[in-house]
Amino acid sequence: MAISLTTYTAATNKAVLERYMNLPLPDNKILATYVWVDGTGEFVRSKTRTVDFHPKHPSELPIWNFDGSSTYQAEGS
């Protein structure tokens, strides 16, 4: 069955989200979430990555670069 773009909603399907949130994570892995205010100054953005150690301080985490164009922090050219 095809879904019409006019009837499609972007609402989160809670069952799908729960399925992924319940995936097992190995004991030697940590999810590190990077959070920042975007270039508009109005919205909070975040990205999560998996690391194989338990950091004691944020400075121990790897620097995560991005171009910033999607968050209005750079032109992207």
N, C-alpha and C positions, 0 to 999 in steps of 0.2 A: 504494500500500500504506500503510495507516494504521499508525502506531507507537503501541503501547500505552504508557501512562504507567508501567506496571509494568515494562516491559522497556527503557525509555529510560534511557540513562546520560548523564551530563554530561561524559563524557570528551572531551577536545579531539581533534578530528579533525586530525591532523598535516598532511594534504594541504591542507585548507582553510586552516589557519594559514600554511603555507608559501606558498600562493598570494597571500595578502594581504601577507606579509612581503616578497615579491619584487616588489611593485608598484613601478614607477619613481617616484622622487622628484625633482622638478626641482632643478637646481643651486642655485637661489636660495631654497630652502626648507630649514628645519631643524625636526626634531621635538624639541620640548622636553617632557621628562617631569617632572611634578611628583610628588614622593613625600612622604608624611607618615605618621605613626603615628595610627591612628584613636582615637576617644574611649574605647575599651576599654583602650587602652595595650598591647594584645596583637598587633594586626595592622597590617601595612603596607598602605597604599592608594596608588594612583597614577592619574594621568590624563595623557594626552599631547595636545599641541596643536601645530599647525604655525605657524611664524612665518617671515616673509620677510626675516630678517636673521640674521647670525651673532653672537650675544651674546658679549661678552668676560667678562661677570660676571652672576651670577643676578639681580642688582638691575636689570638692563636688560630683563628679561622682564616681560610684562604680569602684573598681579595677576589670579589666577583665583579668582573667588568661587564659593562653593557654599553651600547651606543647612546642610549638616552633619548632617541628620537620618538619612541613610542610613549614616553612619559613626559614629553614636552621639555626635556632638559637639554636637548641638542637638536640641531636642524636635520641631522642624518645625511648630510651631503658630504 
